[in-house]
Amino acid sequence: MRKAFSGPISDRSIPSILAFAAGVFVLQQQAELPASANAFAIAAALLLVAFAASLIGDGARADPADEAHAGHSSSAFPPPAHSAPRASRLAAAFLATWLPVALAAALGFAYAGWRAAERLAEALPAALEGQDIEVVGIVSALPQRFERGERFEFTVESARLAGKSTEPTAAVKMQELRDDNCTDCRTAADDRASESSETSPKLDPLASVLPEPVEAQVRHRPSTSSGRTEEREGRQARSEDCPSGCFTETPATFASSKLSLSWYHRWDDAEEGGDAEAGAPRIRPGERWRFVVRLKRPHGNANPHGFDYEAWLFERGLGATGYVRSSPAPQRLDAFVAGPGTLVERARDLIRERFRAALADAPYAGVLVALTIGDQRAIQNHQWQVFNRTGVTHLMSISGLHVTMLAALCAALVNLLWRRSERLLLALPAQRAAVAAGFLAAFAYALLAGFAVPAQRTLYMLGVVALALWSGRHFGPARTLLLALLVVLLVDPWAVLAVGFWLSFGAVGVLLYVGSPRIGAVAGWRGRLGQWGTTQWAVTVGSLPLLLLLFQQFSLVSPLANAVAIPLVSFIVAPLALLYAVLPWPPLIALDHALLAFLMQWLEHLSGWPIWQQPAPPLWAVVLAVLGVACLLLPRGFPARWLGAVLLVPAVLTPPPRPPMGEAWLDTLDVGHGLAVVVRTHEHALLYDSGPRYGSDVDAGQRVVVPFLRAAGVRRLDTLMISHRDSDHAGGSESVLAVVPVARLLSSIGESFAAPAGDPAAEPCVAGQTWDWDGVRFQVLHPPASAHAGTASGEETGEPQSGADPGKARSNEFKGKPRTAANHLSCVLRIESAGGKSALLVGDIETADEAALLDRAAATSTAGGALKSDVLVAPHHGSRSSSSPGFVAAVAPADVVFTVGYRNRFRHPAPDVLARYADARQWRSDRDGAVTFVLADTVIATPYRPQYRRYWHWRPQ
């Protein structure tokens, strides 16, 4: 007979687990850790003892009714309830109820703090950034290919620097070749790793932990001749900063045991004269390699509503990122190093290769790979967009639904076969055998999925259910979910940082909420159909507050798409893919792909329907929306359920903040080495440049600009101004134009800038153009009309004749043609508020263009006043080729912004340029993240990174 799980401990389990989770969450919001690892560990141990003692004491405390039942005539032990004052009894009852909860919250905070402090100790010291480090270790995860090479996780076994060997452990002592007076002696000119945008990857709620490489963009050749000058500047700055050669040895520690490395196979270090690598060996999990690497501390772009790449790295224990040097050549030391983790990863790699071989040219092979081994990066970007617009992203990876399905299938099969053997039944009941088989199948599938959060959550829930069935106890659905939550947080206290964590537990919580037994339920097929409809409605409505908060959009056709996709994927497509992984019969996977192609045609048709997009709602509106969802999902007939819809209204209709009349807000976004500035007035919006292109199908427009515009409530751009054709300024324009309606397009690119159908043709930006929006004046100061003469054919600017995307164009495609550097044609825009405060956006103008601006200003009645501005986005990212002393003096900014990538190879901004702006407040996107300026009667500057700082975030050292 099944026993109920009861008692005083069970009575405290639900609030105590919730309190523990709250403590973990609060710790993850801290800007600094308040204690060391040892202090956290001691506090956690003491709190654990106190928590256990409070529960034991509560259980040992006798209830007066129990004493009366047992008889308590002995005068030696009178009942305390009749002798203690009422106030004392109330205080004791309050402590008995809430003391364990408070201790659980403190325990969660201390436990998460201890784990966080331990992981922070593994970070790469700043002194070792950019150094050549020889490491020996094991490829510990499934490598990911990209257009120029491979990316993989690498577990360090030993390391050495400058010929000094270290102990073969993760925490190794290293010798750094550095002079004491060489405070910035890193080889920044050689660093590949500039910053890319790390917003929610592929715009997928459940794939938010899948960013593109931050190193990918920096392998591109400079797009203009000035790029080669910048690289020479970087090498010159390196020699100037290190006159003594930097060969004094000082000790440093390198405690990181896991690295994220990129190996570029196409071409090598340009400034060192390397040749392209041909036939580079493919990396496989479990191999032991010796590499010479260059590393940097985890650093990502910091933008409002953007993806936190540093949190993603921190959660996975990756203490540094970097790239493999080709000289000396990498060496494979062992073909396979056996271990539990490497065995699983090698199996995943073999299955992936099997699918690739069988479906070499199949368009949806990546989806089947994702359903089988959880490799979501195999799915193409345009397919993610279809899944997002139809609301089926949760199905296109190994989700909890798939794990549960496989566990149930295996349990049913084992139960059926087990009952056919009398000997097996005598040895073990069929129910227990089925429970064990189902859990083991779920465990194997979760391992195959790379142990992602959704699979973990489901596995732990199934583990709790299996334990209850095995022992004959019943925990209840709520306690089962919370026990799974507890296990997830004990294993990974950083899981609360993942979007999938909230969506996964939220969806299961909603299903449990609506799935509880209710009076008047209809039996039979009608009841099952009604229950299915209720489930679809509950998940759609229940996920609405989170989707609006995190992504500012949701699919209106999601119920219709899921009605077809859920049964087809869960019961046919995914099982067939798993069966092929075990039994590689080609007709099987061909049939599976054909079924998936049918589903994709349906989804692509639905993706053309509109989706709901809106600004990010305030937190108070999200809280009200959660309460509204709870009301809407109450049983039918419950009074005043309609109030739930009213509570949803603020989250959907609350307007975003807007500048008052006469004010302008400038957001200089952190896009790495590039530029993107959003200018908002009361009723209008302008985008100046669209950021860089990071790879063949990834750019800042998609990853940074569009999500920011959506969250800020910018539904259309009144003007898109592309200053010039360099890929770090125009690389994201295609993505912006594809998503955001644009009323006017200004650029210096010329006819080669082919706008998508339906968008306005590009106009040249010409000095003298002016307009007023809501009391804010806009004025184009450069280039003059004469600079565009002859550019219609594309010859003088070196532009392609075919209308190619400006973000992909490269200057070396036009060698030998008469050309003017694109930098000289940069559109210069001045913005002035009604209060007289102004900003100057100058693109990549150089000293010759600055001189021309000064000459034209001197020819006007306002003289230098035509350039005077309170905020200046530094010309050419702070290159030595710009920011001449005369120009700096004429502008005389109070604030100057350098939009640069972290450790960029051009070494921008140059030290002597920084010195010229000594009288201004200096902002850097690599240090401060996005910076927002309010131009009103005064100028207010707000950097994003210091405002949103968390303890794992990069800090200047």
N, C-alpha and C positions, 0 to 999 in steps of 0.2 A: 504494500500500500504506500502511495506517495506521501511523504511528509511535507508539511509546510515549513518553509525556512522562516523561523520566527525567533523571538527573543529580543533582549534589549539591544544587542549589537545590530541586529537587522533593522530595528527601529531607528537607529542613528545612521545607517549606511547611506541612505539617499542624500540627506543634507551634508553628511561628512564628505562624500565623494564630490558633490558639487562645490563645497567649500575648498577642498584640495585643488580642484580644477581652477577655481577662482584665484587661489594663491599663485598657481603656476602662471595664469594669464597676467596677473598684476606684475609679476617679476619680469615678464617679457616686454612690459611697457616702460621699463626703467631706462633712463639715459645713461646711468652709471650703476655698476654693481656696488651695493653698499658695504660689502665685506669680501674677505678673501675666501678661497676655496676651503681652507681648513676651518675658518670661522663658520661658514655655511654648513660644513659637514657636522661640526659639533652641535650647532643649533638644531639641525635636522634630527640627529640622534636623540637629543634631549626632548625635543618635541614629540618624537615617536614614542618614547617611553611615557611621557606625560599623557599622550593621547590614549595609549593602551591602558594606562592606569585609570583614566577617567571612565573608559568603557567597562573595565573590570569592576571598578567601584560602583558604577551604576547598576551592573548586573548583580552584584553582591548585596546591594541595598534592598532589604525586604520590603514588600508592599504591605501596608496595614491590613488589607483584606486577606492576604495570604496568611498573615499572622493570626487573624481571627479564626480562619479556617483550621489552622494547625493547633490552636489553643495557646494562649500565652499567659497562663495564670501565675507563672513564676514572678515574684516581685523583684527578683534580681535584674530582670530585663524588661522594664516597662516600655510600652510602645512610645517611640519618640514623637509620633504625630500628636499625642495628647499632652505632651509636656513642653514641647517647644512653642514659642510664640508664633503667631501667624506670619509676622514679617520674616522671621527666620525660615519658616517653612517655604514661603514664597521665594526667598533668596536661594534656598537650597534647590528648589525645583527649577528655578531659572538657570542656575549654574549646571545642574544635571542635564538640562536640555541643550544649552548653548555653549558650554565649555568645550565639549568634544568638537563642535563645529568650528569654534574659533581656533582650537589647536590644529584641526585639520587644515584650515586656511593657512596658518603660519607654517605648518609642515610643508604644504605645497610650495609656498614661497621659498623656504629654506632649501628644499630639495632641488627645485629648479635653479636656485642661485648657486648651489654647489656644482651642479652639472655644467652650468654656464661658465663659472670661473675655471673649471677644469679645461673646458674647451677653449676659452680665451687664451690659456697658456700655450696652446698649440699654434698660435698665429705666427706668421713670419715676421721676424724683426725688420724694422724699416732699414736698418743698416745693410741688410743682405739683398735688398731690391736691386735688380739689374746686374748682379754679380753672376759670373759663370760658376755654376755649382754642378759637380758631378754626383749623380745620385744612382743608386742601385735599388731596384725594387720590383714590384709585381703589378702588372695591369690588373686592377681589381674590379672593374666593371665593364659593361658592354661598351666598346668604342662606338663613337658616333661620327659618321663621315659628314664632311661638308665640302664645299666646292674646291677648296685648296688643300685638303688634308683630312686628318682625323683628330678627334678630341677624345680623351679618355681619363679615367681616374687612376691614379698611380699611388700605391702604398709604398712608402719609403722604408727600406731596410737599413741602408747606410748612405752616408753623404760625405763629401769632402770639398774643400775650397782651397785653391792655390797649392795643391799637392799635399795638404795636411789631412790625413785620414782621420775619420771619426769612429767612435764606437758603433758597432752594427745594431743600433737601436733607433727607435723613432725620435727620441730626444738626444740629439747629437751636438757635440761641441765642435765649432768650426772656427777657422782663422780668417778674418776679413782683412784684405789688403787695402788699407785706407790710412791716409795721413790725418792726424788730429785736426789740422786746419782745413781739411777737405770736407766741409759739412754737406755738400751735395755732389759727391763724386761718383754717382751712379752713371752708367753709360746710357743715358736717356735717349741719345740719338740712335742707339741700337734696339731700343725696346719696340716690340711690335704692338704691345697691348694698349691701344687707345680704347676709349669707352664706346660701347654701343648702347642702344636703348634696351632696357630690361623691363618693359611693361609686361602685363599679363600675356605670356607668349601665345601666339596664334589666336589671341582673343578668346581663349578657351577657359571657362571657369574651372574645369577639372584638369587642365593641362598647364596650370599656372606655374608649375615648377619645371617647366621645360624651356628655358631661355636659349636663345641663339648665342653663339660665341661672342664674348666681348673682344676677342682678339681678331675676329674675322675681317673687320673693316680695315685694319691698319696694314694689311698685306697689299692693299692696292697701291699701285704706283702713283706718284703725285700727278694730278690732272693738269697742271700747268708747269711752265718752265720755272715759275717761282718756287714750286715744290722742291726742285733740286737745290735751289738757293737755301731753302729752309733747312734741308738736311745738312748742307755745309755749315750753316749757322749752328746747328746742334753739335757737330763735331768740334767746331771752333770754341763753342761755349764749354765743352767738356775739357779741352786743353787749358782754357783760361782758368777754369775753376780748380784745376789740379796741377798747378805749376810744378809741384814737387814730385809728381808721378804717382802719388798715392800708394806707396809701398811699405808703409809702416804697419806692422801686424798688431791688431787689437782683438781680444776675444769676443765672440758673439755666439749666441745659441740659436739653434734651429730645431724646434720641437714638433713641427708639423709632421704627422705620419701619413697624411693623405693630401695629394695635390691634384689639381685639375690642369692637365697639360694639353697643348695643341701641337701637332706635328704637321708642318706645312710641307707638302711634297712637290709643289710645282716649281718654286724658285726660292733661292736662298738669300742670305744677307747681302743686299745690293751694295752697301757701302764698303763691304769687305771683298767684293769681287767674286762672290760665289756664283756657281752655275746652277741651272735648274736641275733638280733631282729627278732622275728617270728610274722607273721601276722600283720605287721605294717599297720596302717590305710592309705587308699588312700586319697590323697589330691585332692580337687575339687575347682574350681574357686568360689569365693564369700564366702568361709568359713572364719571365724575369728578364729585365733589360738594364743596360747601363746607358744613361743619357747624360749629356751636358745640357743643363737647362738654365734659363733666366726666369726669375720669378718676381712676382709683385704681390703685395698684400691685397686681400679681397677688396675690390672697389667697384661700385656700380653707379649708374646715373641716379640722381636724386631729384624727382619731380613729384608735384602733387598728383595723387591718384595713379602713381606709377608703380611698376613692379619693383620690389625690393630684392635686387640680385644678391646683395651682401647677406641678407637673411637666408636666401636659398642656399648659398654656399655654406653659411654657418650651420644651418640645420643638418647638412650632410657631412659636417666635419672636415670640410676642405679648407685647410689653413692658408693656402696660397694658390694663385693661378700663374700660368707661365707658358712657355713654348720650348720646344726641343731645338737645340742648336745642331746644325749638320756637321760641324767641325769641332772636335773629332767626331767621326761617324758613330752613330748609335750602334750598340752591340746587343744582340739577343743572346743571353747567357743560358737560359733554359727554356725549352719548348713548352713545358707545363710544370707548375708547382702545385701539387695536390693540396687541397684544403676544402672545407665545406663551402666557403664562399666562391672559390675559383671553380669548383665543380659545377655549381649552379650557373655561374656566369658563362662557363664554356658551353654548357648545355643550351643556354639561351642563344649563344652565338651560333651554334650548329643549327638550331631550328631556324634562326633568321636567315642563314645562308641557304638552307633548304628551300625556304619560301622564295627567296630571291632567284634561285636557280629555276624553280618551277614557274614563277610568274615574272619573268625578266622584264617584259614590256607591258604587263597588265597595269591598268591605271589605278586599281584599288588594292594592289598588293600591300601597300603600307598599312591599310586599315586592317587587313587580315593579320599582319605581323603584330600590330598593336593589340588586337584581340587575343592573340596567342601568348605573347611574351611581355606585353605592356610597354613596348617600345613606341611611344607616341610620336617621337620625332620622325618616324618613318612615314607619317601621314603628311601629304603635301599641304602647303599653306592655303591654297584655294579650296581644298576639301574641308579644312577647319572652318573656313568662312561659311560654307554650306551648313555644317553641323551647328555652328553658332546661330545662324539665322533660323534654323528649324528647331533648335532646342534639344538636340539629341547628342550633345557632346558626351554626356555621361555614359552613353552606350559604346562609344568608339574607343574604349580602352577597357582594361580589366577592372570592372567595377564590382561593388558588393553584390549586385544582382547576379553577375556571372559566377562569382565564387559560390554564392548560395545555391545557384542552379546546379553547378557541378557536384557540390556536396550532397544535395538531395538526390541527384541521379545515382551517384555511387552508393549512397546509403540504401536506396530502394533496391538496387541491383544485388547488393550483398545480402540484404534482408531476404530477398526472394530465393537466392541460391542457398543461403545458410539453413533455411527451413527445410530444405530437401535432404539434409544429412542429419540423421539421428545422433550420430557420434558428436558432430559439431554442436548440436543443441544441448547435449549433456555437458559438454565442456564449457560452453558460454551461451547465454541466451541470445537469440537472434537480434533482439532490440539493441543490446549492448554492442554486438558485433557491427550492426549497421551504423550505430553512433560513432564507433571508432573509425570505421571505413570512411564515413562522410567527413569527419574532421581531418583525417590524414589526406584525403583528396583535396580539401580546401587548403590545407597547409602546403601541399605540393604546388597547387595552382598559384597561391600567393607568392611562393618562392619564384615561380616561373615569371611572375609579374614584376619581379624586382622589389617585392615587399613594399609597394606603394601604400600611402595612407588609406585609401578606400579599401584595398585588400586587407590591410592590417585590421582595420576596424571590424570588417566582416569576420575575419578569422577569430578575433578575440571574442566577438559575440557568439559565434558558433562554438567556440571553446567553452564558454560559460554554459550555453545550452547543453552541450555534450556532457559537461560535468554534472549538470542537474539531472539529466536523464540517466546517466550512469549510476549516480548515487541515489536516485529516487526522490530527490528534493526538487521543489519548484521555487525558483527565484522570482518569477514575475517578469513581465516584459520591461518595465521601467528599470528595475534593478539590474537586469541583464545588460541593457544598454549602458548604464552607468558603470558597471563593472568593466565592460569593454573600454569605456572612456578612461577609467583609472589605469588599466593596463597600457593603453596607448600613451598616456602621459608619463607613466613610469619608464617606459622604453624610450620615448621621444618627447621630452617636455617642450620641444620647439614645434611640435605638430600644430599648435594653436596659431602659428604664423602662416600656415598653408590655407589657401582658399578651399581646397578639397576637404579639409578637416571640417570646416563649418558646414559646407554643403552636404557632406556625407552624414554627419551626425544629425544635422537639421532635418534631412529627408527621412531618415529612419525614425526620428522622434515624431515627425508629423504622421508617418504611417502607423506608428504605435498609438498615437493620439486618436486617429480616426478608426483604427482597427479594433478598438476595445469592444467587447460584446454590448449590444444595444437592444433594448426592448423593441419588439415588433419587426425584427429582421426577417426578410423574405427568404424562404428556402428554395432550393432547386436552381435551375439554370438562370432564371430571372434574378434570383438573389446574387448569384455569382457575377452576372453581368452588371448588376447594380453596384456590387462591391468594387468591381474593376473600374467602373466609371467614377465612383467615389474616390478611389485611390488616385486616378489621374487628376481629378479636380484638386485633391488635397496636395499632391506634390507640386502642381502648377502654382496654386495660390500660396502654399507654404514657403516656396523658394523665392517668392516675389520680393520680400524685403531685402534679403541678402543680395539678390541679383541687382537690385536698384542701387544698393549701397556700394557694391564692389565693382559693378560693370556698367551701371547706368543704362541698362537695356535688358529686354527680355523678348522672347519670340512669341508672337501672337498665334502662330500655327503650331506651337509645341504640342498641345494635346492631340491634334490630328496627325502630326508626324510620328509621335510616340505610339499612337494606336497601331500603326503598322510596324514601326521599327522595333519596338520592345519584343513582341513575340518572334519576329523573324530573326533578329540578331541573337536573342537569348536562347532560343530553342532550336535554331537551325544553323545559322551562320557560325556562331562561336563554337558550338559542339563539333561541327564538321572541321573547323580549323584545328581544334585540339586533336581530333581523331587523325588528321593528316600529320600532325606533329609526331604522333606515335606510330602511325602506319602510313608512310609516305607513298601513297598510290596516286599518281598524277591525275587520273579522272576525278578523284575525290575533290582535290583542291580546285580543279577547273569548274566543277559543279558549284562549289562554294562561291567562287568568284562570280559566276553567272548570277547567282541569287543576290549577291551583294550589289552587282551592277544594276539589277532591277530595282533594288531599294534606293540606290543612289539616283537613278532617274527620277523617282518619286520625290526624293528630298530636294534635288536640284530644281524641280518644278515648284515646290513649296518655298524654296529660298527666295524666289522672286517676289513673294508677298511681302508687305511692309512689316517691319518690326518696331516695337516701342522703344524709343530712345529719349532720354531726358537728362537734365543735370543731376549731379550727385545730391541726394536728399540729405538734410541735416540729421544728426544722430537722434535728436528727439523725435523727429518724424518717423525714423526707422523703428524706434521703440514702440510708438503708437501703432505702426503697421503690424508689428509682431502681435500686439494685443488684438488688433483687428482680425488677423488671421485666426487666432485662437477662437474668437467669437464666431467667425464665419464657418468654422469647421465643427461647431457644436452640433449635436444630433438634431435632426429635423423636428420641429415643433417646440424647440427651446425658445422662450420668449426673447424678443429684442435681438435676434441674431443679426438683423440689418444694421445694428450699430457697428458691426465689424467693418462694413463697407465704408461707413463714415470715417472710421479711424484710419483707413487706408488712404484717404484723400490727401492729407498733408504730404505723404511720401511721394505721391504722384504729381501733385500740382503746386508744390511750394516753388516759387520762382527763385532762380539763382541770384546771388548778389550782383549788382551792376554799379558801375561808376555813376555818380551824380552828374547832372549837366555841367559841362565845363571842365570835367576831370577826365584823365586818361590813365588807364592801368596798363603797364608794360610787364609782361612775363617773359624773361629771358630763360628759355628752357635749357635744361642740361641734356644735350644730345651728344656729348663727347666732343671730338674735334670737328666742329661745325657750328652752324648758327641756325636758330629758329626763335623768333620773337613774336609773341602774340600781343597786339595792341587793341584794347577794348575801350570804347566810349559808351555813353548811355544807351545808344541804340545801334551801334555799328561795331564791326570787328575787322581787323587787318592782320594778315600774317606776313611777316617779313622773313623770307627764306624758310626752307622746309627741312633743314638738317641734312645729315649725310646719308649715303647709301652704305649699308653694312655688308651686304652680300647680294647674291643674284636675285633673291626675292625678299629681302629684308631691308627696311630702311627706317629712318627716324620718323617719317610721316606716319607710317603704320604703327610703330611701337611707342612713340612719344606724343607727336603732335595731335593726331586724331583722338586718342583717348583723353588728352587734356582738353581739347575743344569740346568734346561731348560732356565731360564732367563739369566744365565751366559754363555749360548752357549755350555755347556758340553753335547755333544750328546752321548758319551760313556765313560765308566770308564775303564782306562787301568788296574787299580787295585782297588779292594775293600778289605780293611783290617778291619776285625772285631777283636778287641783286645781280647775280652773274651765273655763269654756267658751271662753275666748279662743283664737283660731286658732293663736297661737304656743305654746300649751300643749296643746291638744287636737287640733291639725291632723293628727297622724300616727296617731291612735288607730285609725282605720278599717283602715289597713294592718297595724298590729300585731295587731289582733283577727282579721284575715283569715288570718294566717300562724301565729301563736303561740297555743297553747292557754292560756286564762286561767281560773283557778279562781275568782277573786273580783274583782269590779269595784266600786271605790269612786269616787265623784265628788260634786261639788256641782252637777252639771248638771241632774239631775232626770230626769223621764220622757222628755224629748226625746232623751236619749242612748240610742238604739236599738241594742243590741248585735246582732251577727249571730246567725242561728239556731244554736242549740247552745251559745252562750256564756251565761254567767250574766247575769241582769238586774242593772242597776246599783243599788247601794245608796248611800244618802247617807252621806257622811263626816260624823261627828258627834263633837264634843268628848267625850272620855271613853272612846272605843273603844280597847282595848288588846289586844295579843297578844304571845306570845313565840315566837321561832323559834330553835332551836339555841343557847339562852342569850343571845339578843339581844332586847331589849325594844322594842316599837313602840307609840307612843301618839299618838292624834289629839288635838290641842289646840284646833282651830278648824275649822269654825264651830260655835257652840252649836246645839242642836236647835231653838231658837226661830227661828233664821235661816232654817230650811227651811219654816217655816209659810207656807202660801199658795203655795209654789212648785210644788205638784203640777199646777196649771193652767198654769204657765209664765208667768203674768202679771207677777209681781214681779221676776223675773229677766230679763224681756224675751226669753224663749226661744220659739222657734217652736212652734206647736201641731201641726205635721205630722210631728214626729220627724226633722227634718232633721239632717244630719251637723253636729256642733258645730264641726268645723273649717271649715265653709263659712258658718256663720251670721255675720251682720253686725248690729251693734247698731242701725244706722239703719233696719233693717227694722221696728222696733218703736217708732218715735217716737210720743210722745203717750200711751204706756201707762205706768201706774205701774210702776216698776222699781227694783231695787236693783242697783248695779253689780256685775257678776260678780266683780270683784276682791275684793269684801268677803266673798264666799263661798268664797274659796280654802281648800282643805284644808291644814292645817298638821300636819306629821308630825314627831315627834321619835323618833330612833333612838339607843339606848344599848347599848353592848357590855357583856359581862360584866366587862371591866376598868374600866368607869366612864366611858369616852370616848363622846361623843355628837355627833350631827349634827341640825340643824334645817332642814327643808324647808318654806318658807312661801309658795310661789307668788307671787301678786301682791297680797298684803295691803297695805293702806295705813295711814296713821297712826292712823285711827280704829280699825282692827282691832288694831293694835299696842297701843293704849291699852286695848282690851277684854281682850287677852291679859294685859297687866300687871295689870289689875284682878282678873281671875280668879286669877292667880298669887298676888296679895297676899291673896286670900281663903282660900288653902290654907295648910296648916301649913308647906309648904316655901318659901312666899313666892317670891322671885325665882329660887330654885333650880329651879322647874318649867321655866324658859326657858333657864337656863344651858346652853350647848352649846359644844363645842370647834370644830365646823365649822358654818358658816352659809352657806346659799345665799341671797344677798342678796335681800331683798324687791323685787319689781317691777324686777329687773335694775339696781338702783341708781338708781331714779327719785327725784326730790325729794319725790314724794308719799309716800315710805316712809322707813324707816330713821330714825325719830325718835331723838333723843339718849337718851331714857329706854329705849327698846327696845334700842338698841345697848348701853347700859350693863348692862341686865339679862341679855342673852345673853352679852356679853363673849367673843366668839369668838376663838380663836387663829388660825383660818383663815376667810376669807370669800371666796366665789366669786361673780363677776359673770358671768352668762351673757348675753353681748351679741354682736351682729353687728358686723363690722368697719365702722367709719364709719357706724353706724346713724343714721337721720334723727332719732331721739329724743335723740341725744347722751348716751346712758347709758354708763357711770355718771356722775352729776353730780359736779363737783369738790368741792362741799361735803359730799356723801355720802361720797366717798372720804376726806375729812378726818376724818369721824366714826369711820372704821375704821382710824385711823392706828396703833393698837396691835396690829392683826392683820396676818398675812401676807395679802396681797391677790392673788387669782388672777383672771384674765380669760380667758374662752374665746377672744376674738379675738386675744389675745397668747400664751396658753399652750396653747390647744387643749383637748382633754379632760383632766380632772384626776381622778386616782384617789386616794381616801383609804382608808387601812386603819385601822379603829377597833379597837384591841386595848387593851393596857395603855398604849400611847402612840398618837399619831396620826402616820401617815406619809403625806405628800402627794407624788404623782408626776405632774408635768405631762407631757403627751405631746409637745407640739411641741419643747421643748428636748431631749427624749430621742431623738427621731427626726429631728433637724434635718439638712437637706441644704443644699448651698451655694446652691441656687436658691430656698430658702424665704424667705418674708417675714420681715423683722426690724423691730423697732420702731426708729424714728429720731427 
